[in-house]
Amino acid sequence: MFQVGVEEFASSQAAVILVGYYPGQDPNELIAFLRETFPDLPAVQNDRLYPIPTIDTEAGIRIIDGLEAIAHAIHPEAFQ
């Protein structure tokens, strides 16, 4: 697992943030936290925060769903 510190994340200038969430978690709460805590990030300012169910990113046939959701989040213009 890859982890970064809060300071590094805050200075990342992320254009897109994929918000992984587990079954039973409310991704809207996680997104609200990001909006409140990191309002200066370009992804927050441009509303490019995308919830991705973690179950769709685990090894198995559902990974295709996760990869498609990630592709839509990063390059929505490719799906128009």
N, CA, C and O atoms as a printed pandas DataFrame, in Angstrom:
     atom_number atom_name residue_name chain_id  residue_number  x_coord  y_coord  z_coord
0              1         N          MET        A               1    0.846   -1.173    0.000
1              2        CA          MET        A               1    0.000    0.000    0.000
2              3         C          MET        A               1    0.890    1.235    0.000
3              4         O          MET        A               1    1.918    1.278    0.676
4              5         N          PHE        A               2    0.486    2.216   -0.755
5              6        CA          PHE        A               2    1.219    3.472   -0.866
6              7         C          PHE        A               2    0.525    4.520   -0.007
7              8         O          PHE        A               2   -0.691    4.692   -0.088
8              9         N          GLN        A               3    1.292    5.212    0.805
9             10        CA          GLN        A               3    0.723    6.254    1.655
10            11         C          GLN        A               3    1.558    7.520    1.552
11            12         O          GLN        A               3    2.775    7.465    1.371
12            13         N          VAL        A               4    0.891    8.658    1.669
13            14        CA          VAL        A               4    1.580    9.949    1.719
14            15         C          VAL        A               4    1.084   10.698    2.945
15            16         O          VAL        A               4   -0.007   10.432    3.450
16            17         N          GLY        A               5    1.881   11.621    3.410
17            18        CA          GLY        A               5    1.494   12.434    4.551
18            19         C          GLY        A               5    0.505   13.516    4.149
19            20         O          GLY        A               5    0.332   13.812    2.967
20            21         N          VAL        A               6   -0.136   14.093    5.142
21            22        CA          VAL        A               6   -1.129   15.142    4.907
22            23         C          VAL        A               6   -0.502   16.333    4.200
23            24         O          VAL        A               6   -1.100   16.891    3.280
24            25         N          GLU        A               7    0.697   16.729    4.617
25            26        CA          GLU        A               7    1.350   17.880    4.008
26            27         C          GLU        A               7    1.664   17.621    2.537
27            28         O          GLU        A               7    1.468   18.489    1.686
28            29         N          GLU        A               8    2.155   16.413    2.250
29            30        CA          GLU        A               8    2.474   16.067    0.870
30            31         C          GLU        A               8    1.204   16.023    0.015
31            32         O          GLU        A               8    1.201   16.487   -1.125
32            33         N          PHE        A               9    0.140   15.470    0.568
33            34        CA          PHE        A               9   -1.129   15.416   -0.159
34            35         C          PHE        A               9   -1.643   16.826   -0.418
35            36         O          PHE        A               9   -2.090   17.131   -1.524
36            37         N          ALA        A              10   -1.583   17.685    0.594
37            38        CA          ALA        A              10   -2.085   19.055    0.461
38            39         C          ALA        A              10   -1.306   19.840   -0.586
39            40         O          ALA        A              10   -1.865   20.730   -1.227
40            41         N          SER        A              11   -0.041   19.530   -0.770
41            42        CA          SER        A              11    0.773   20.269   -1.740
42            43         C          SER        A              11    0.851   19.557   -3.095
43            44         O          SER        A              11    1.617   19.975   -3.963
44            45         N          SER        A              12    0.088   18.515   -3.282
45            46        CA          SER        A              12    0.193   17.687   -4.494
46            47         C          SER        A              12   -0.335   18.350   -5.754
47            48         O          SER        A              12    0.071   17.978   -6.856
48            49         N          GLN        A              13   -1.225   19.316   -5.623
49            50        CA          GLN        A              13   -1.863   19.945   -6.781
50            51         C          GLN        A              13   -2.608   18.922   -7.633
51            52         O          GLN        A              13   -2.623   19.015   -8.860
52            53         N          ALA        A              14   -3.222   17.949   -6.971
53            54        CA          ALA        A              14   -3.962   16.888   -7.666
54            55         C          ALA        A              14   -5.086   17.470   -8.505
55            56         O          ALA        A              14   -5.877   18.283   -8.028
56            57         N          ALA        A              15   -5.148   17.043   -9.765
57            58        CA          ALA        A              15   -6.203   17.486  -10.673
58            59         C          ALA        A              15   -7.447   16.616  -10.544
59            60         O          ALA        A              15   -8.558   17.065  -10.824
60            61         N          VAL        A              16   -7.258   15.377  -10.123
61            62        CA          VAL        A              16   -8.343   14.409   -9.944
62            63         C          VAL        A              16   -8.050   13.619   -8.674
63            64         O          VAL        A              16   -6.904   13.250   -8.414
64            65         N          ILE        A              17   -9.089   13.362   -7.886
65            66        CA          ILE        A              17   -8.926   12.508   -6.706
66            67         C          ILE        A              17   -9.948   11.387   -6.807
67            68         O          ILE        A              17  -11.151   11.627   -6.919
68            69         N          LEU        A              18   -9.446   10.159   -6.765
69            70        CA          LEU        A              18  -10.297    8.979   -6.724
70            71         C          LEU        A              18  -10.508    8.650   -5.251
71            72         O          LEU        A              18   -9.549    8.420   -4.514
72            73         N          VAL        A              19  -11.755    8.628   -4.834
73            74        CA          VAL        A              19  -12.099    8.430   -3.431
74            75         C          VAL        A              19  -12.547    6.983   -3.244
75            76         O          VAL        A              19  -13.700    6.641   -3.505
76            77         N          GLY        A              20  -11.630    6.143   -2.794
77            78        CA          GLY        A              20  -11.966    4.746   -2.551
78            79         C          GLY        A              20  -12.798    4.619   -1.291
79            80         O          GLY        A              20  -12.502    5.234   -0.266
80            81         N          TYR        A              21  -13.855    3.804   -1.385
81            82        CA          TYR        A              21  -14.687    3.590   -0.200
82            83         C          TYR        A              21  -15.089    2.123   -0.107
83            84         O          TYR        A              21  -15.237    1.426   -1.112
84            85         N          TYR        A              22  -15.258    1.685    1.128
85            86        CA          TYR        A              22  -15.606    0.303    1.434
86            87         C          TYR        A              22  -17.121    0.147    1.547
87            88         O          TYR        A              22  -17.825    1.128    1.788
88            89         N          PRO        A              23  -17.628   -1.072    1.374
89            90        CA          PRO        A              23  -19.062   -1.298    1.591
90            91         C          PRO        A              23  -19.467   -0.801    2.981
91            92         O          PRO        A              23  -18.798   -1.081    3.975
92            93         N          GLY        A              24  -20.557   -0.072    3.026
93            94        CA          GLY        A              24  -21.034    0.493    4.295
94            95         C          GLY        A              24  -20.538    1.897    4.551
95            96         O          GLY        A              24  -21.096    2.594    5.398
96            97         N          GLN        A              25  -19.503    2.338    3.847
97            98        CA          GLN        A              25  -19.009    3.708    3.983
98            99         C          GLN        A              25  -19.812    4.616    3.065
99           100         O          GLN        A              25  -20.251    4.200    1.993
100          101         N          ASP        A              26  -19.998    5.839    3.486
101          102        CA          ASP        A              26  -20.677    6.826    2.654
102          103         C          ASP        A              26  -19.614    7.662    1.948
103          104         O          ASP        A              26  -18.931    8.455    2.595
104          105         N          PRO        A              27  -19.460    7.501    0.636
105          106        CA          PRO        A              27  -18.428    8.270   -0.059
106          107         C          PRO        A              27  -18.663    9.774    0.004
107          108         O          PRO        A              27  -17.717   10.552   -0.117
108          109         N          ASN        A              28  -19.904   10.189    0.190
109          110        CA          ASN        A              28  -20.193   11.622    0.294
110          111         C          ASN        A              28  -19.562   12.227    1.539
111          112         O          ASN        A              28  -19.173   13.395    1.529
112          113         N          GLU        A              29  -19.458   11.454    2.601
113          114        CA          GLU        A              29  -18.781   11.940    3.808
114          115         C          GLU        A              29  -17.291   12.126    3.543
115          116         O          GLU        A              29  -16.693   13.102    3.998
116          117         N          LEU        A              30  -16.693   11.194    2.808
117          118        CA          LEU        A              30  -15.276   11.307    2.479
118          119         C          LEU        A              30  -15.032   12.511    1.577
119          120         O          LEU        A              30  -14.058   13.242    1.753
120          121         N          ILE        A              31  -15.912   12.709    0.622
121          122        CA          ILE        A              31  -15.789   13.853   -0.285
122          123         C          ILE        A              31  -15.979   15.162    0.478
123          124         O          ILE        A              31  -15.263   16.132    0.227
124          125         N          ALA        A              32  -16.931   15.198    1.402
125          126        CA          ALA        A              32  -17.136   16.400    2.221
126          127         C          ALA        A              32  -15.889   16.705    3.039
127          128         O          ALA        A              32  -15.513   17.868    3.186
128          129         N          PHE        A              33  -15.242   15.665    3.577
129          130        CA          PHE        A              33  -14.002   15.848    4.329
130          131         C          PHE        A              33  -12.922   16.464    3.440
131          132         O          PHE        A              33  -12.230   17.395    3.853
132          133         N          LEU        A              34  -12.780   15.945    2.223
133          134        CA          LEU        A              34  -11.772   16.489    1.310
134          135         C          LEU        A              34  -12.062   17.946    0.977
135          136         O          LEU        A              34  -11.147   18.768    0.935
136          137         N          ARG        A              35  -13.316   18.268    0.743
137          138        CA          ARG        A              35  -13.691   19.659    0.418
138          139         C          ARG        A              35  -13.387   20.607    1.569
139          140         O          ARG        A              35  -12.918   21.726    1.362
140          141         N          GLU        A              36  -13.659   20.145    2.779
141          142        CA          GLU        A              36  -13.435   20.986    3.959
142          143         C          GLU        A              36  -11.954   21.110    4.297
143          144         O          GLU        A              36  -11.491   22.187    4.671
144          145         N          THR        A              37  -11.211   20.016    4.168
145          146        CA          THR        A              37   -9.824   19.976    4.616
146          147         C          THR        A              37   -8.835   20.477    3.575
147          148         O          THR        A              37   -7.801   21.048    3.923
148          149         N          PHE        A              38   -9.144   20.267    2.298
149          150        CA          PHE        A              38   -8.215   20.619    1.223
150          151         C          PHE        A              38   -8.883   21.492    0.157
151          152         O          PHE        A              38   -8.886   21.125   -1.018
152          153         N          PRO        A              39   -9.448   22.636    0.543
153          154        CA          PRO        A              39  -10.196   23.460   -0.420
154          155         C          PRO        A              39   -9.336   24.047   -1.543
155          156         O          PRO        A              39   -9.873   24.463   -2.570
156          157         N          ASP        A              40   -8.020   24.089   -1.366
157          158        CA          ASP        A              40   -7.158   24.698   -2.370
158          159         C          ASP        A              40   -6.673   23.733   -3.447
159          160         O          ASP        A              40   -6.048   24.160   -4.418
160          161         N          LEU        A              41   -6.947   22.450   -3.292
161          162        CA          LEU        A              41   -6.530   21.497   -4.315
162          163         C          LEU        A              41   -7.346   21.696   -5.593
163          164         O          LEU        A              41   -8.563   21.870   -5.528
164          165         N          PRO        A              42   -6.695   21.673   -6.737
165          166        CA          PRO        A              42   -7.433   21.822   -7.995
166          167         C          PRO        A              42   -8.580   20.817   -8.150
167          168         O          PRO        A              42   -9.638   21.178   -8.664
168          169         N          ALA        A              43   -8.395   19.580   -7.722
169          170        CA          ALA        A              43   -9.461   18.573   -7.830
170          171         C          ALA        A              43  -10.691   18.986   -7.029
171          172         O          ALA        A              43  -11.819   18.741   -7.458
172          173         N          VAL        A              44  -10.489   19.602   -5.886
173          174        CA          VAL        A              44  -11.602   20.060   -5.056
174          175         C          VAL        A              44  -12.237   21.288   -5.701
175          176         O          VAL        A              44  -13.460   21.365   -5.821
176          177         N          GLN        A              45  -11.428   22.228   -6.109
177          178        CA          GLN        A              45  -11.950   23.453   -6.718
178          179         C          GLN        A              45  -12.729   23.186   -7.999
179          180         O          GLN        A              45  -13.689   23.893   -8.305
180          181         N          ASN        A              46  -12.318   22.169   -8.746
181          182        CA          ASN        A              46  -12.960   21.849  -10.025
182          183         C          ASN        A              46  -13.940   20.684   -9.916
183          184         O          ASN        A              46  -14.398   20.160  -10.932
184          185         N          ASP        A              47  -14.261   20.280   -8.693
185          186        CA          ASP        A              47  -15.212   19.199   -8.427
186          187         C          ASP        A              47  -14.865   17.933   -9.198
187          188         O          ASP        A              47  -15.717   17.336   -9.856
188          189         N          ARG        A              48  -13.601   17.535   -9.106
189          190        CA          ARG        A              48  -13.139   16.305   -9.756
190          191         C          ARG        A              48  -12.776   15.279   -8.694
191          192         O          ARG        A              48  -11.657   14.768   -8.648
192          193         N          LEU        A              49  -13.762   14.990   -7.838
193          194        CA          LEU        A              49  -13.647   14.000   -6.767
194          195         C          LEU        A              49  -14.588   12.859   -7.125
195          196         O          LEU        A              49  -15.803   13.047   -7.179
196          197         N          TYR        A              50  -14.032   11.682   -7.369
197          198        CA          TYR        A              50  -14.822   10.579   -7.888
198          199         C          TYR        A              50  -14.795    9.380   -6.947
199          200         O          TYR        A              50  -13.732    8.817   -6.686
200          201         N          PRO        A              51  -15.966    8.988   -6.436
201          202        CA          PRO        A              51  -16.018    7.812   -5.569
202          203         C          PRO        A              51  -15.847    6.534   -6.391
203          204         O          PRO        A              51  -16.470    6.363   -7.438
204          205         N          ILE        A              52  -14.995    5.652   -5.897
205          206        CA          ILE        A              52  -14.742    4.358   -6.535
206          207         C          ILE        A              52  -14.873    3.281   -5.457
207          208         O          ILE        A              52  -14.114    3.293   -4.489
208          209         N          PRO        A              53  -15.821    2.348   -5.602
209          210        CA          PRO        A              53  -15.930    1.266   -4.615
210          211         C          PRO        A              53  -14.645    0.430   -4.617
211          212         O          PRO        A              53  -14.199   -0.024   -5.671
212          213         N          THR        A              54  -14.063    0.233   -3.458
213          214        CA          THR        A              54  -12.812   -0.521   -3.394
214          215         C          THR        A              54  -12.983   -1.949   -3.898
215          216         O          THR        A              54  -12.034   -2.543   -4.410
216          217         N          ILE        A              55  -14.169   -2.499   -3.758
217          218        CA          ILE        A              55  -14.403   -3.860   -4.227
218          219         C          ILE        A              55  -14.215   -3.962   -5.743
219          220         O          ILE        A              55  -13.913   -5.037   -6.262
220          221         N          ASP        A              56  -14.394   -2.844   -6.451
221          222        CA          ASP        A              56  -14.209   -2.822   -7.897
222          223         C          ASP        A              56  -12.751   -2.651   -8.309
223          224         O          ASP        A              56  -12.447   -2.606   -9.501
224          225         N          THR        A              57  -11.856   -2.556   -7.346
225          226        CA          THR        A              57  -10.439   -2.413   -7.674
226          227         C          THR        A              57   -9.624   -3.602   -7.186
227          228         O          THR        A              57   -8.401   -3.618   -7.318
228          229         N          GLU        A              58  -10.296   -4.588   -6.628
229          230        CA          GLU        A              58   -9.601   -5.789   -6.160
230          231         C          GLU        A              58   -9.480   -6.787   -7.308
231          232         O          GLU        A              58  -10.261   -6.751   -8.259
232          233         N          ALA        A              59   -8.505   -7.666   -7.212
233          234        CA          ALA        A              59   -8.301   -8.670   -8.255
234          235         C          ALA        A              59   -9.564   -9.506   -8.422
235          236         O          ALA        A              59  -10.133   -9.992   -7.444
236          237         N          GLY        A              60   -9.987   -9.665   -9.648
237          238        CA          GLY        A              60  -11.183  -10.436   -9.958
238          239         C          GLY        A              60  -11.883   -9.823  -11.155
239          240         O          GLY        A              60  -11.384   -8.866  -11.747
240          241         N          ILE        A              61  -13.028  -10.364  -11.513
241          242        CA          ILE        A              61  -13.702   -9.882  -12.706
242          243         C          ILE        A              61  -14.297   -8.480  -12.533
243          244         O          ILE        A              61  -14.548   -7.792  -13.522
244          245         N          ARG        A              62  -14.521   -8.058  -11.302
245          246        CA          ARG        A              62  -15.076   -6.724  -11.072
246          247         C          ARG        A              62  -14.062   -5.618  -11.312
247          248         O          ARG        A              62  -14.430   -4.446  -11.374
248          249         N          ILE        A              63  -12.797   -5.972  -11.447
249          250        CA          ILE        A              63  -11.776   -4.951  -11.654
250          251         C          ILE        A              63  -12.031   -4.166  -12.941
251          252         O          ILE        A              63  -11.640   -3.003  -13.043
252          253         N          ILE        A              64  -12.677   -4.788  -13.913
253          254        CA          ILE        A              64  -13.011   -4.085  -15.150
254          255         C          ILE        A              64  -13.946   -2.912  -14.850
255          256         O          ILE        A              64  -13.798   -1.838  -15.432
256          257         N          ASP        A              65  -14.907   -3.114  -13.945
257          258        CA          ASP        A              65  -15.799   -2.015  -13.543
258          259         C          ASP        A              65  -15.001   -0.887  -12.909
259          260         O          ASP        A              65  -15.239    0.288  -13.191
260          261         N          GLY        A              66  -14.060   -1.245  -12.058
261          262        CA          GLY        A              66  -13.238   -0.236  -11.403
262          263         C          GLY        A              66  -12.363    0.525  -12.387
263          264         O          GLY        A              66  -12.244    1.748  -12.308
264          265         N          LEU        A              67  -11.756   -0.199  -13.306
265          266        CA          LEU        A              67  -10.907    0.453  -14.306
266          267         C          LEU        A              67  -11.717    1.393  -15.199
267          268         O          LEU        A              67  -11.248    2.469  -15.571
268          269         N          GLU        A              68  -12.926    0.979  -15.534
269          270        CA          GLU        A              68  -13.789    1.841  -16.348
270          271         C          GLU        A              68  -14.174    3.107  -15.580
271          272         O          GLU        A              68  -14.179    4.200  -16.147
272          273         N          ALA        A              69  -14.496    2.963  -14.297
273          274        CA          ALA        A              69  -14.850    4.127  -13.475
274          275         C          ALA        A              69  -13.665    5.079  -13.344
275          276         O          ALA        A              69  -13.833    6.298  -13.383
276          277         N          ILE        A              70  -12.472    4.519  -13.189
277          278        CA          ILE        A              70  -11.269    5.356  -13.100
278          279         C          ILE        A              70  -11.030    6.079  -14.420
279          280         O          ILE        A              70  -10.722    7.271  -14.431
280          281         N          ALA        A              71  -11.172    5.364  -15.529
281          282        CA          ALA        A              71  -10.975    5.982  -16.843
282          283         C          ALA        A              71  -11.978    7.113  -17.079
283          284         O          ALA        A              71  -11.615    8.167  -17.602
284          285         N          HIS        A              72  -13.238    6.895  -16.695
285          286        CA          HIS        A              72  -14.258    7.952  -16.825
286          287         C          HIS        A              72  -13.863    9.170  -15.993
287          288         O          HIS        A              72  -14.023   10.305  -16.441
288          289         N          ALA        A              73  -13.352    8.941  -14.788
289          290        CA          ALA        A              73  -12.989   10.048  -13.901
290          291         C          ALA        A              73  -11.821   10.858  -14.447
291          292         O          ALA        A              73  -11.833   12.087  -14.392
292          293         N          ILE        A              74  -10.818   10.171  -14.970
293          294        CA          ILE        A              74   -9.618   10.856  -15.416
294          295         C          ILE        A              74   -9.780   11.471  -16.808
295          296         O          ILE        A              74   -9.286   12.568  -17.068
296          297         N          HIS        A              75  -10.476   10.760  -17.702
297          298        CA          HIS        A              75  -10.620   11.215  -19.085
298          299         C          HIS        A              75  -12.073   11.128  -19.532
299          300         O          HIS        A              75  -12.396   10.321  -20.404
300          301         N          PRO        A              76  -12.964   11.946  -18.953
301          302        CA          PRO        A              76  -14.388   11.855  -19.326
302          303         C          PRO        A              76  -14.638   12.150  -20.795
303          304         O          PRO        A              76  -15.599   11.646  -21.376
304          305         N          GLU        A              77  -13.796   12.947  -21.388
305          306        CA          GLU        A              77  -13.986   13.299  -22.796
306          307         C          GLU        A              77  -13.851   12.097  -23.724
307          308         O          GLU        A              77  -14.384   12.124  -24.833
308          309         N          ALA        A              78  -13.166   11.062  -23.311
309          310        CA          ALA        A              78  -12.986    9.875  -24.141
310          311         C          ALA        A              78  -14.262    9.038  -24.234
311          312         O          ALA        A              78  -14.351    8.134  -25.065
312          313         N          PHE        A              79  -15.241    9.334  -23.391
313          314        CA          PHE        A              79  -16.468    8.549  -23.351
314          315         C          PHE        A              79  -17.666    9.316  -23.883
315          316         O          PHE        A              79  -18.808    8.912  -23.662
316          317         N          GLN        A              80  -17.423   10.399  -24.570
317          318        CA          GLN        A              80  -18.530   11.206  -25.113
318          319         C          GLN        A              80  -18.884   10.764  -26.508
319          320         O          GLN        A              80  -19.790   11.328  -27.122
